[in-house]
Amino acid sequence: MKLGIILNSNDPETAWNALRLGNTALGAGHEVSLFLMGSGVEIEEIRSEKFNVAQVLGNFAKSKGNLHACGSCLKVRQQEAGVCPVSTMLRLVEIIADSDKVVTFG
């Protein structure tokens, strides 16, 4: 199965859960694309004592999950690309069209 995950939040628990879903799907042999938009592009800056977002993000990248960050959302926040490449709405449309299932967080 191809799973598309859209994260539109910088809430630690929300980001943590989106990544845990992605990691679980990758572990089960599925292909996963995670598209960060809105405040979700701030994922690398999320700090929380309860929810280790950096760890699950690292696991997602190591497991060959596909990461994408909205270029316009990065620009609005005056951020540069980090762990994932700058992407576009057209790429998000492609992820949605290619996915068997799409879930959103945020």
Biopython code that builds the backbone (N, CA, C, O; Angstrom):
import numpy as np
from Bio.PDB.StructureBuilder import StructureBuilder

atoms = [
    (1, "MET", "N", (0.841, -1.180, 0.000)),
    (1, "MET", "CA", (0.000, 0.000, 0.000)),
    (1, "MET", "C", (0.885, 1.243, 0.000)),
    (1, "MET", "O", (1.969, 1.254, 0.585)),
    (2, "LYS", "N", (0.411, 2.265, -0.654)),
    (2, "LYS", "CA", (1.062, 3.583, -0.615)),
    (2, "LYS", "C", (0.231, 4.477, 0.295)),
    (2, "LYS", "O", (-0.961, 4.689, 0.073)),
    (3, "LEU", "N", (0.896, 4.997, 1.331)),
    (3, "LEU", "CA", (0.223, 5.843, 2.307)),
    (3, "LEU", "C", (0.761, 7.259, 2.199)),
    (3, "LEU", "O", (1.974, 7.471, 2.220)),
    (4, "GLY", "N", (-0.135, 8.223, 2.085)),
    (4, "GLY", "CA", (0.226, 9.631, 2.109)),
    (4, "GLY", "C", (-0.191, 10.229, 3.447)),
    (4, "GLY", "O", (-1.333, 10.075, 3.880)),
    (5, "ILE", "N", (0.741, 10.908, 4.092)),
    (5, "ILE", "CA", (0.454, 11.572, 5.372)),
    (5, "ILE", "C", (0.728, 13.061, 5.193)),
    (5, "ILE", "O", (1.795, 13.459, 4.726)),
    (6, "ILE", "N", (-0.246, 13.867, 5.567)),
    (6, "ILE", "CA", (-0.091, 15.321, 5.512)),
    (6, "ILE", "C", (-0.083, 15.832, 6.948)),
    (6, "ILE", "O", (-1.033, 15.614, 7.700)),
    (7, "LEU", "N", (0.996, 16.512, 7.321)),
    (7, "LEU", "CA", (1.117, 17.076, 8.664)),
    (7, "LEU", "C", (1.061, 18.585, 8.560)),
    (7, "LEU", "O", (1.905, 19.205, 7.914)),
    (8, "ASN", "N", (0.058, 19.175, 9.201)),
    (8, "ASN", "CA", (-0.162, 20.616, 9.161)),
    (8, "ASN", "C", (-0.213, 21.176, 10.583)),
    (8, "ASN", "O", (-1.099, 21.956, 10.932)),
    (9, "SER", "N", (0.775, 20.752, 11.401)),
    (9, "SER", "CA", (0.795, 21.178, 12.799)),
    (9, "SER", "C", (2.205, 21.062, 13.351)),
    (9, "SER", "O", (2.971, 20.184, 12.951)),
    (10, "ASN", "N", (2.541, 21.955, 14.275)),
    (10, "ASN", "CA", (3.801, 21.827, 14.994)),
    (10, "ASN", "C", (3.557, 21.409, 16.447)),
    (10, "ASN", "O", (4.444, 21.525, 17.293)),
    (11, "ASP", "N", (2.353, 20.925, 16.723)),
    (11, "ASP", "CA", (2.043, 20.396, 18.046)),
    (11, "ASP", "C", (2.867, 19.118, 18.247)),
    (11, "ASP", "O", (2.812, 18.225, 17.402)),
    (12, "PRO", "N", (3.623, 19.007, 19.335)),
    (12, "PRO", "CA", (4.493, 17.851, 19.525)),
    (12, "PRO", "C", (3.773, 16.500, 19.461)),
    (12, "PRO", "O", (4.248, 15.583, 18.792)),
    (13, "GLU", "N", (2.652, 16.369, 20.136)),
    (13, "GLU", "CA", (1.955, 15.085, 20.143)),
    (13, "GLU", "C", (1.398, 14.746, 18.765)),
    (13, "GLU", "O", (1.428, 13.586, 18.354)),
    (14, "THR", "N", (0.895, 15.738, 18.054)),
    (14, "THR", "CA", (0.349, 15.512, 16.712)),
    (14, "THR", "C", (1.445, 15.066, 15.751)),
    (14, "THR", "O", (1.264, 14.099, 15.010)),
    (15, "ALA", "N", (2.575, 15.758, 15.757)),
    (15, "ALA", "CA", (3.701, 15.385, 14.889)),
    (15, "ALA", "C", (4.228, 14.001, 15.254)),
    (15, "ALA", "O", (4.512, 13.192, 14.370)),
    (16, "TRP", "N", (4.357, 13.729, 16.530)),
    (16, "TRP", "CA", (4.845, 12.442, 17.028)),
    (16, "TRP", "C", (3.943, 11.312, 16.542)),
    (16, "TRP", "O", (4.433, 10.281, 16.080)),
    (17, "ASN", "N", (2.626, 11.500, 16.644)),
    (17, "ASN", "CA", (1.692, 10.470, 16.204)),
    (17, "ASN", "C", (1.715, 10.275, 14.687)),
    (17, "ASN", "O", (1.626, 9.143, 14.212)),
    (18, "ALA", "N", (1.831, 11.349, 13.932)),
    (18, "ALA", "CA", (1.915, 11.232, 12.466)),
    (18, "ALA", "C", (3.145, 10.417, 12.079)),
    (18, "ALA", "O", (3.071, 9.542, 11.217)),
    (19, "LEU", "N", (4.260, 10.706, 12.712)),
    (19, "LEU", "CA", (5.502, 9.980, 12.427)),
    (19, "LEU", "C", (5.447, 8.536, 12.909)),
    (19, "LEU", "O", (5.975, 7.642, 12.247)),
    (20, "ARG", "N", (4.821, 8.303, 14.040)),
    (20, "ARG", "CA", (4.681, 6.917, 14.521)),
    (20, "ARG", "C", (3.854, 6.090, 13.546)),
    (20, "ARG", "O", (4.170, 4.929, 13.286)),
    (21, "LEU", "N", (2.794, 6.689, 13.007)),
    (21, "LEU", "CA", (1.998, 5.997, 11.994)),
    (21, "LEU", "C", (2.861, 5.691, 10.776)),
    (21, "LEU", "O", (2.853, 4.569, 10.269)),
    (22, "GLY", "N", (3.600, 6.682, 10.312)),
    (22, "GLY", "CA", (4.470, 6.482, 9.163)),
    (22, "GLY", "C", (5.500, 5.396, 9.406)),
    (22, "GLY", "O", (5.726, 4.552, 8.539)),
    (23, "ASN", "N", (6.127, 5.405, 10.570)),
    (23, "ASN", "CA", (7.134, 4.394, 10.897)),
    (23, "ASN", "C", (6.529, 2.995, 10.991)),
    (23, "ASN", "O", (7.143, 2.021, 10.554)),
    (24, "THR", "N", (5.348, 2.897, 11.550)),
    (24, "THR", "CA", (4.673, 1.600, 11.646)),
    (24, "THR", "C", (4.346, 1.066, 10.263)),
    (24, "THR", "O", (4.529, -0.119, 9.988)),
    (25, "ALA", "N", (3.858, 1.946, 9.390)),
    (25, "ALA", "CA", (3.543, 1.527, 8.016)),
    (25, "ALA", "C", (4.810, 1.113, 7.266)),
    (25, "ALA", "O", (4.802, 0.116, 6.545)),
    (26, "LEU", "N", (5.892, 1.867, 7.429)),
    (26, "LEU", "CA", (7.155, 1.499, 6.792)),
    (26, "LEU", "C", (7.638, 0.141, 7.295)),
    (26, "LEU", "O", (8.114, -0.687, 6.518)),
    (27, "GLY", "N", (7.512, -0.076, 8.590)),
    (27, "GLY", "CA", (7.919, -1.344, 9.183)),
    (27, "GLY", "C", (7.115, -2.525, 8.679)),
    (27, "GLY", "O", (7.591, -3.660, 8.684)),
    (28, "ALA", "N", (5.888, -2.254, 8.241)),
    (28, "ALA", "CA", (5.016, -3.300, 7.698)),
    (28, "ALA", "C", (5.209, -3.457, 6.193)),
    (28, "ALA", "O", (4.488, -4.219, 5.549)),
    (29, "GLY", "N", (6.177, -2.743, 5.634)),
    (29, "GLY", "CA", (6.487, -2.891, 4.217)),
    (29, "GLY", "C", (5.747, -1.968, 3.265)),
    (29, "GLY", "O", (5.803, -2.158, 2.050)),
    (30, "HIS", "N", (5.059, -0.978, 3.797)),
    (30, "HIS", "CA", (4.327, -0.044, 2.953)),
    (30, "HIS", "C", (5.224, 1.125, 2.536)),
    (30, "HIS", "O", (6.237, 1.399, 3.178)),
    (31, "GLU", "N", (4.845, 1.797, 1.473)),
    (31, "GLU", "CA", (5.540, 3.000, 1.022)),
    (31, "GLU", "C", (4.827, 4.197, 1.641)),
    (31, "GLU", "O", (3.601, 4.295, 1.580)),
    (32, "VAL", "N", (5.597, 5.107, 2.236)),
    (32, "VAL", "CA", (4.991, 6.240, 2.943)),
    (32, "VAL", "C", (5.614, 7.549, 2.482)),
    (32, "VAL", "O", (6.836, 7.681, 2.415)),
    (33, "SER", "N", (4.754, 8.517, 2.162)),
    (33, "SER", "CA", (5.174, 9.879, 1.851)),
    (33, "SER", "C", (4.570, 10.804, 2.894)),
    (33, "SER", "O", (3.367, 10.766, 3.153)),
    (34, "LEU", "N", (5.418, 11.634, 3.489)),
    (34, "LEU", "CA", (4.980, 12.604, 4.486)),
    (34, "LEU", "C", (5.189, 13.996, 3.920)),
    (34, "LEU", "O", (6.312, 14.383, 3.596)),
    (35, "PHE", "N", (4.097, 14.748, 3.802)),
    (35, "PHE", "CA", (4.157, 16.111, 3.288)),
    (35, "PHE", "C", (3.908, 17.069, 4.439)),
    (35, "PHE", "O", (2.866, 17.010, 5.091)),
    (36, "LEU", "N", (4.862, 17.947, 4.686)),
    (36, "LEU", "CA", (4.757, 18.944, 5.750)),
    (36, "LEU", "C", (4.269, 20.253, 5.153)),
    (36, "LEU", "O", (4.811, 20.742, 4.163)),
    (37, "MET", "N", (3.243, 20.806, 5.768)),
    (37, "MET", "CA", (2.755, 22.106, 5.314)),
    (37, "MET", "C", (2.309, 22.922, 6.515)),
    (37, "MET", "O", (2.195, 22.397, 7.623)),
    (38, "GLY", "N", (2.060, 24.200, 6.297)),
    (38, "GLY", "CA", (1.701, 25.067, 7.417)),
    (38, "GLY", "C", (2.780, 24.986, 8.478)),
    (38, "GLY", "O", (3.967, 24.920, 8.157)),
    (39, "SER", "N", (2.381, 24.991, 9.730)),
    (39, "SER", "CA", (3.358, 24.934, 10.818)),
    (39, "SER", "C", (4.045, 23.573, 10.906)),
    (39, "SER", "O", (4.999, 23.414, 11.668)),
    (40, "GLY", "N", (3.580, 22.602, 10.146)),
    (40, "GLY", "CA", (4.233, 21.294, 10.112)),
    (40, "GLY", "C", (5.668, 21.361, 9.599)),
    (40, "GLY", "O", (6.484, 20.500, 9.927)),
    (41, "VAL", "N", (5.985, 22.390, 8.786)),
    (41, "VAL", "CA", (7.352, 22.518, 8.275)),
    (41, "VAL", "C", (8.346, 22.845, 9.392)),
    (41, "VAL", "O", (9.557, 22.805, 9.176)),
    (42, "GLU", "N", (7.844, 23.163, 10.568)),
    (42, "GLU", "CA", (8.697, 23.465, 11.723)),
    (42, "GLU", "C", (9.081, 22.205, 12.489)),
    (42, "GLU", "O", (9.570, 22.302, 13.614)),
    (43, "ILE", "N", (8.876, 21.041, 11.916)),
    (43, "ILE", "CA", (9.023, 19.766, 12.611)),
    (43, "ILE", "C", (10.389, 19.583, 13.274)),
    (43, "ILE", "O", (10.475, 19.009, 14.360)),
    (44, "GLU", "N", (11.435, 20.053, 12.646)),
    (44, "GLU", "CA", (12.779, 19.876, 13.214)),
    (44, "GLU", "C", (13.014, 20.728, 14.457)),
    (44, "GLU", "O", (13.955, 20.481, 15.211)),
    (45, "GLU", "N", (12.177, 21.715, 14.671)),
    (45, "GLU", "CA", (12.328, 22.611, 15.818)),
    (45, "GLU", "C", (11.452, 22.203, 16.997)),
    (45, "GLU", "O", (11.521, 22.829, 18.055)),
    (46, "ILE", "N", (10.639, 21.178, 16.839)),
    (46, "ILE", "CA", (9.722, 20.772, 17.898)),
    (46, "ILE", "C", (10.512, 20.143, 19.042)),
    (46, "ILE", "O", (11.290, 19.212, 18.835)),
    (47, "ARG", "N", (10.306, 20.656, 20.234)),
    (47, "ARG", "CA", (10.948, 20.128, 21.439)),
    (47, "ARG", "C", (9.874, 19.818, 22.467)),
    (47, "ARG", "O", (8.993, 20.634, 22.734)),
    (48, "SER", "N", (9.964, 18.632, 23.034)),
    (48, "SER", "CA", (8.994, 18.226, 24.045)),
    (48, "SER", "C", (9.623, 17.146, 24.910)),
    (48, "SER", "O", (10.300, 16.248, 24.408)),
    (49, "GLU", "N", (9.397, 17.238, 26.202)),
    (49, "GLU", "CA", (9.882, 16.197, 27.111)),
    (49, "GLU", "C", (9.080, 14.903, 26.957)),
    (49, "GLU", "O", (9.619, 13.812, 27.143)),
    (50, "LYS", "N", (7.809, 15.023, 26.622)),
    (50, "LYS", "CA", (6.933, 13.847, 26.508)),
    (50, "LYS", "C", (7.018, 13.155, 25.159)),
    (50, "LYS", "O", (6.923, 11.930, 25.084)),
    (51, "PHE", "N", (7.198, 13.930, 24.090)),
    (51, "PHE", "CA", (7.111, 13.394, 22.734)),
    (51, "PHE", "C", (8.407, 13.673, 21.980)),
    (51, "PHE", "O", (8.678, 14.809, 21.590)),
    (52, "ASN", "N", (9.203, 12.626, 21.780)),
    (52, "ASN", "CA", (10.509, 12.771, 21.144)),
    (52, "ASN", "C", (10.343, 12.769, 19.623)),
    (52, "ASN", "O", (10.547, 11.754, 18.957)),
    (53, "VAL", "N", (9.974, 13.918, 19.104)),
    (53, "VAL", "CA", (9.718, 14.069, 17.669)),
    (53, "VAL", "C", (10.998, 13.857, 16.868)),
    (53, "VAL", "O", (10.960, 13.243, 15.801)),
    (54, "ALA", "N", (12.123, 14.352, 17.362)),
    (54, "ALA", "CA", (13.393, 14.196, 16.639)),
    (54, "ALA", "C", (13.735, 12.722, 16.431)),
    (54, "ALA", "O", (14.220, 12.340, 15.366)),
    (55, "GLN", "N", (13.487, 11.909, 17.429)),
    (55, "GLN", "CA", (13.797, 10.485, 17.322)),
    (55, "GLN", "C", (12.923, 9.794, 16.274)),
    (55, "GLN", "O", (13.439, 9.060, 15.432)),
    (56, "VAL", "N", (11.618, 10.017, 16.316)),
    (56, "VAL", "CA", (10.742, 9.344, 15.351)),
    (56, "VAL", "C", (10.940, 9.910, 13.945)),
    (56, "VAL", "O", (10.745, 9.195, 12.962)),
    (57, "LEU", "N", (11.325, 11.187, 13.837)),
    (57, "LEU", "CA", (11.650, 11.770, 12.527)),
    (57, "LEU", "C", (12.909, 11.116, 11.970)),
    (57, "LEU", "O", (12.971, 10.785, 10.786)),
    (58, "GLY", "N", (13.902, 10.932, 12.816)),
    (58, "GLY", "CA", (15.124, 10.252, 12.398)),
    (58, "GLY", "C", (14.857, 8.825, 11.948)),
    (58, "GLY", "O", (15.410, 8.366, 10.949)),
    (59, "ASN", "N", (14.009, 8.128, 12.688)),
    (59, "ASN", "CA", (13.642, 6.753, 12.315)),
    (59, "ASN", "C", (12.939, 6.734, 10.965)),
    (59, "ASN", "O", (13.184, 5.851, 10.144)),
    (60, "PHE", "N", (12.065, 7.709, 10.737)),
    (60, "PHE", "CA", (11.334, 7.784, 9.470)),
    (60, "PHE", "C", (12.312, 7.972, 8.311)),
    (60, "PHE", "O", (12.198, 7.303, 7.284)),
    (61, "ALA", "N", (13.256, 8.869, 8.474)),
    (61, "ALA", "CA", (14.244, 9.129, 7.420)),
    (61, "ALA", "C", (15.120, 7.898, 7.185)),
    (61, "ALA", "O", (15.393, 7.545, 6.038)),
    (62, "LYS", "N", (15.560, 7.248, 8.253)),
    (62, "LYS", "CA", (16.404, 6.054, 8.133)),
    (62, "LYS", "C", (15.671, 4.898, 7.466)),
    (62, "LYS", "O", (16.282, 4.064, 6.798)),
    (63, "SER", "N", (14.366, 4.857, 7.652)),
    (63, "SER", "CA", (13.554, 3.772, 7.080)),
    (63, "SER", "C", (13.141, 4.060, 5.642)),
    (63, "SER", "O", (12.329, 3.334, 5.068)),
    (64, "LYS", "N", (13.694, 5.109, 5.067)),
    (64, "LYS", "CA", (13.444, 5.482, 3.673)),
    (64, "LYS", "C", (12.032, 5.997, 3.425)),
    (64, "LYS", "O", (11.474, 5.810, 2.345)),
    (65, "GLY", "N", (11.457, 6.651, 4.444)),
    (65, "GLY", "CA", (10.197, 7.337, 4.219)),
    (65, "GLY", "C", (10.450, 8.549, 3.332)),
    (65, "GLY", "O", (11.523, 9.148, 3.390)),
    (66, "ASN", "N", (9.481, 8.907, 2.523)),
    (66, "ASN", "CA", (9.608, 10.046, 1.614)),
    (66, "ASN", "C", (9.146, 11.312, 2.326)),
    (66, "ASN", "O", (7.985, 11.417, 2.719)),
    (67, "LEU", "N", (10.052, 12.270, 2.491)),
    (67, "LEU", "CA", (9.747, 13.524, 3.173)),
    (67, "LEU", "C", (9.675, 14.669, 2.176)),
    (67, "LEU", "O", (10.476, 14.751, 1.245)),
    (68, "HIS", "N", (8.700, 15.557, 2.385)),
    (68, "HIS", "CA", (8.517, 16.723, 1.528)),
    (68, "HIS", "C", (8.063, 17.890, 2.403)),
    (68, "HIS", "O", (7.262, 17.707, 3.321)),
    (69, "ALA", "N", (8.569, 19.076, 2.123)),
    (69, "ALA", "CA", (8.155, 20.266, 2.864)),
    (69, "ALA", "C", (7.679, 21.335, 1.886)),
    (69, "ALA", "O", (8.351, 21.614, 0.893)),
    (70, "CYS", "N", (6.552, 21.920, 2.156)),
    (70, "CYS", "CA", (5.976, 22.973, 1.321)),
    (70, "CYS", "C", (6.918, 24.179, 1.268)),
    (70, "CYS", "O", (7.218, 24.797, 2.289)),
    (71, "GLY", "N", (7.372, 24.495, 0.065)),
    (71, "GLY", "CA", (8.288, 25.620, -0.115)),
    (71, "GLY", "C", (7.683, 26.949, 0.291)),
    (71, "GLY", "O", (8.360, 27.778, 0.899)),
    (72, "SER", "N", (6.426, 27.162, -0.033)),
    (72, "SER", "CA", (5.765, 28.420, 0.332)),
    (72, "SER", "C", (5.650, 28.548, 1.852)),
    (72, "SER", "O", (5.829, 29.635, 2.402)),
    (73, "CYS", "N", (5.356, 27.447, 2.519)),
    (73, "CYS", "CA", (5.219, 27.463, 3.980)),
    (73, "CYS", "C", (6.567, 27.734, 4.643)),
    (73, "CYS", "O", (6.634, 28.434, 5.654)),
    (74, "LEU", "N", (7.645, 27.178, 4.073)),
    (74, "LEU", "CA", (8.989, 27.469, 4.576)),
    (74, "LEU", "C", (9.315, 28.942, 4.392)),
    (74, "LEU", "O", (9.861, 29.582, 5.290)),
    (75, "LYS", "N", (8.978, 29.476, 3.226)),
    (75, "LYS", "CA", (9.284, 30.878, 2.911)),
    (75, "LYS", "C", (8.558, 31.827, 3.852)),
    (75, "LYS", "O", (9.147, 32.794, 4.336)),
    (76, "VAL", "N", (7.278, 31.557, 4.115)),
    (76, "VAL", "CA", (6.494, 32.393, 5.021)),
    (76, "VAL", "C", (7.138, 32.444, 6.404)),
    (76, "VAL", "O", (7.072, 33.464, 7.090)),
    (77, "ARG", "N", (7.766, 31.326, 6.811)),
    (77, "ARG", "CA", (8.405, 31.234, 8.128)),
    (77, "ARG", "C", (9.888, 31.583, 8.075)),
    (77, "ARG", "O", (10.600, 31.447, 9.070)),
    (78, "GLN", "N", (10.347, 32.029, 6.921)),
    (78, "GLN", "CA", (11.738, 32.391, 6.700)),
    (78, "GLN", "C", (12.677, 31.258, 7.107)),
    (78, "GLN", "O", (13.688, 31.467, 7.778)),
    (79, "GLN", "N", (12.306, 30.050, 6.676)),
    (79, "GLN", "CA", (13.100, 28.851, 6.959)),
    (79, "GLN", "C", (13.657, 28.293, 5.665)),
    (79, "GLN", "O", (13.128, 28.533, 4.580)),
    (80, "GLU", "N", (14.730, 27.546, 5.807)),
    (80, "GLU", "CA", (15.315, 26.846, 4.673)),
    (80, "GLU", "C", (14.989, 25.364, 4.823)),
    (80, "GLU", "O", (14.559, 24.917, 5.887)),
    (81, "ALA", "N", (15.194, 24.621, 3.765)),
    (81, "ALA", "CA", (14.971, 23.179, 3.824)),
    (81, "ALA", "C", (15.916, 22.571, 4.844)),
    (81, "ALA", "O", (17.062, 22.997, 4.987)),
    (82, "GLY", "N", (15.423, 21.581, 5.539)),
    (82, "GLY", "CA", (16.242, 20.875, 6.515)),
    (82, "GLY", "C", (16.385, 19.421, 6.120)),
    (82, "GLY", "O", (17.013, 19.090, 5.115)),
    (83, "VAL", "N", (15.793, 18.562, 6.928)),
    (83, "VAL", "CA", (15.905, 17.123, 6.702)),
    (83, "VAL", "C", (15.152, 16.670, 5.451)),
    (83, "VAL", "O", (15.438, 15.604, 4.906)),
    (84, "CYS", "N", (14.213, 17.459, 5.006)),
    (84, "CYS", "CA", (13.457, 17.058, 3.813)),
    (84, "CYS", "C", (13.538, 18.139, 2.739)),
    (84, "CYS", "O", (13.700, 19.321, 3.041)),
    (85, "PRO", "N", (13.424, 17.716, 1.489)),
    (85, "PRO", "CA", (13.550, 18.674, 0.385)),
    (85, "PRO", "C", (12.354, 19.615, 0.274)),
    (85, "PRO", "O", (11.237, 19.288, 0.675)),
    (86, "VAL", "N", (12.624, 20.786, -0.279)),
    (86, "VAL", "CA", (11.572, 21.753, -0.557)),
    (86, "VAL", "C", (10.689, 21.185, -1.657)),
    (86, "VAL", "O", (11.179, 20.662, -2.658)),
    (87, "SER", "N", (9.391, 21.295, -1.459)),
    (87, "SER", "CA", (8.453, 20.724, -2.402)),
    (87, "SER", "C", (7.389, 21.748, -2.782)),
    (87, "SER", "O", (7.457, 22.909, -2.379)),
    (88, "THR", "N", (6.417, 21.307, -3.556)),
    (88, "THR", "CA", (5.390, 22.204, -4.086)),
    (88, "THR", "C", (3.999, 21.597, -3.929)),
    (88, "THR", "O", (3.857, 20.423, -3.586)),
    (89, "MET", "N", (2.991, 22.399, -4.181)),
    (89, "MET", "CA", (1.621, 21.897, -4.179)),
    (89, "MET", "C", (1.420, 20.851, -5.268)),
    (89, "MET", "O", (0.656, 19.903, -5.090)),
    (90, "LEU", "N", (2.099, 21.020, -6.382)),
    (90, "LEU", "CA", (1.997, 20.017, -7.452)),
    (90, "LEU", "C", (2.480, 18.662, -6.946)),
    (90, "LEU", "O", (1.870, 17.639, -7.255)),
    (91, "ARG", "N", (3.560, 18.639, -6.178)),
    (91, "ARG", "CA", (4.043, 17.366, -5.619)),
    (91, "ARG", "C", (3.022, 16.799, -4.651)),
    (91, "ARG", "O", (2.816, 15.586, -4.619)),
    (92, "LEU", "N", (2.375, 17.651, -3.858)),
    (92, "LEU", "CA", (1.338, 17.173, -2.943)),
    (92, "LEU", "C", (0.191, 16.546, -3.720)),
    (92, "LEU", "O", (-0.326, 15.503, -3.320)),
    (93, "VAL", "N", (-0.215, 17.162, -4.821)),
    (93, "VAL", "CA", (-1.263, 16.588, -5.666)),
    (93, "VAL", "C", (-0.828, 15.211, -6.168)),
    (93, "VAL", "O", (-1.627, 14.274, -6.184)),
    (94, "GLU", "N", (0.439, 15.087, -6.577)),
    (94, "GLU", "CA", (0.947, 13.794, -7.049)),
    (94, "GLU", "C", (0.931, 12.748, -5.943)),
    (94, "GLU", "O", (0.563, 11.598, -6.181)),
    (95, "ILE", "N", (1.327, 13.140, -4.734)),
    (95, "ILE", "CA", (1.306, 12.206, -3.595)),
    (95, "ILE", "C", (-0.114, 11.729, -3.350)),
    (95, "ILE", "O", (-0.343, 10.535, -3.153)),
    (96, "ILE", "N", (-1.065, 12.646, -3.360)),
    (96, "ILE", "CA", (-2.465, 12.288, -3.124)),
    (96, "ILE", "C", (-2.963, 11.354, -4.216)),
    (96, "ILE", "O", (-3.608, 10.347, -3.925)),
    (97, "ALA", "N", (-2.669, 11.678, -5.465)),
    (97, "ALA", "CA", (-3.136, 10.866, -6.593)),
    (97, "ALA", "C", (-2.501, 9.476, -6.587)),
    (97, "ALA", "O", (-3.149, 8.498, -6.959)),
    (98, "ASP", "N", (-1.243, 9.383, -6.167)),
    (98, "ASP", "CA", (-0.528, 8.105, -6.179)),
    (98, "ASP", "C", (-0.800, 7.240, -4.960)),
    (98, "ASP", "O", (-0.530, 6.039, -4.980)),
    (99, "SER", "N", (-1.325, 7.827, -3.910)),
    (99, "SER", "CA", (-1.527, 7.086, -2.653)),
    (99, "SER", "C", (-2.811, 6.270, -2.678)),
    (99, "SER", "O", (-3.821, 6.665, -3.261)),
    (100, "ASP", "N", (-2.734, 5.117, -2.021)),
    (100, "ASP", "CA", (-3.949, 4.330, -1.826)),
    (100, "ASP", "C", (-4.814, 4.923, -0.724)),
    (100, "ASP", "O", (-6.042, 4.874, -0.790)),
    (101, "LYS", "N", (-4.168, 5.477, 0.280)),
    (101, "LYS", "CA", (-4.845, 6.127, 1.408)),
    (101, "LYS", "C", (-4.087, 7.393, 1.756)),
    (101, "LYS", "O", (-2.861, 7.434, 1.657)),
    (102, "VAL", "N", (-4.811, 8.429, 2.162)),
    (102, "VAL", "CA", (-4.213, 9.681, 2.611)),
    (102, "VAL", "C", (-4.838, 10.042, 3.951)),
    (102, "VAL", "O", (-6.060, 10.025, 4.101)),
    (103, "VAL", "N", (-3.988, 10.370, 4.926)),
    (103, "VAL", "CA", (-4.475, 10.825, 6.220)),
    (103, "VAL", "C", (-3.844, 12.172, 6.527)),
    (103, "VAL", "O", (-2.723, 12.456, 6.104)),
    (104, "THR", "N", (-4.560, 12.981, 7.253)),
    (104, "THR", "CA", (-4.046, 14.285, 7.633)),
    (104, "THR", "C", (-3.993, 14.392, 9.151)),
    (104, "THR", "O", (-4.834, 13.846, 9.865)),
    (105, "PHE", "N", (-2.982, 15.108, 9.618)),
    (105, "PHE", "CA", (-2.820, 15.407, 11.037)),
    (105, "PHE", "C", (-2.703, 16.912, 11.155)),
    (105, "PHE", "O", (-1.887, 17.535, 10.475)),
    (106, "GLY", "N", (-3.516, 17.493, 12.017)),
    (106, "GLY", "CA", (-3.457, 18.936, 12.240)),
    (106, "GLY", "C", (-4.586, 19.590, 11.643)),
    (106, "GLY", "O", (-4.708, 20.812, 11.728)),
]
sb = StructureBuilder()
sb.init_structure("model")
sb.init_model(0)
sb.init_chain("A")
sb.init_seg("    ")
for serial, (resi, resn, name, xyz) in enumerate(atoms, 1):
    if name == "N":
        sb.init_residue(resn, " ", resi, " ")
    sb.init_atom(name, np.array(xyz, "f"), 0.0, 1.0, " ", f" {name:<3s}", serial, name[0])
structure = sb.get_structure()
